Amino acid sequence: MEYLQVFDKEGNAFNESVARNEKMNLPNGKYFKTVIIYIQNSKGEILIQKTSKEKGSKWATTGGHVPFGVSSLDTMHNEILEELGIDIEKEKLEYIRTEGPIKYPCALQDDYFLQMDIDIDKLTLQKEEVEFVKWMTVSEIEKLIQENNFREGNIPFFEHLVKIGRI
């Protein structure tokens, strides 16, 4: 069984964990945390993945849950390595903000950004999570959002990056 780190509203970790299958039962004032990243290439395109059938077959960015005893940055690094098969230097992962709750009242999300050209033909995808990846333009992602074919929890950070002119 996987255990997740428990946080306060400001994103500070408690010395406490919650079983992943119990994460929605956290009391008021306690949160679990997820991480996501938007990866942009030099053409301005964003690396988007089609999630596996087991994960809902939606388009999304790379991300995951923060396990107990693991930092947000380490989790983001590990998720990129697990889902895409690339080992990015942690110093290149730019923390942008913590947001939330978004979709669930007991969930926070740490948002990261990475500017990097990646050859998607050389990625080793985690088939349990990722069906395939594709570089997409902002307008292509906006179309997926309009069609309700983009992971809901990834939308606020996408809109934030567009608003501040990062993508």
Steps between C-alpha positions, in 0.01 A plus 500: 500500500625847411501773765480869418650795685254718692530880476345814646328765281833680440658179370711428810541130568370341819685197637193305397386279214174378352438182301444595138158334497401709806623838369147639452427443870752753632356729768456871441835681498698201372586435136673256270705644215549428132760637259478580129737645244461675168798433275546746212736461205679777309211514249258592779328161493399317818571131566162338566429136571197288426433310820451125490152349498550415870560870567199624302638548144514878545770740388711631786841614613747289693432486873411298806440483874760600759588190706568514873855615574570621144526867402290655228810559285620142540149376416492711183841369398393141570173536305686625191741209530223244553247625244735620224824318573721809509723610785477880520735692728285617791649850477333541160152440643355843571249514785230753410236479773284292732133514418188353640278363593396462136289193436499350850467692828794315656748524209779744427710502184859613446549632147832472315629620165787380281637651181667217307511340159431128538502241223171323569606205283768419760271500803428182695136538599347337806224307321287465817466879504583638155370379165704748292633857500477785254626858468197732482441869449311714750202514262495119469492469878225762522297290255548189717378700800192618310428140398532386865787272400770650727557406865302748708770549764752608233287784364548776764880488471479497119277810513740664746799438269308649207391800709855581615639450149718196576341292227 
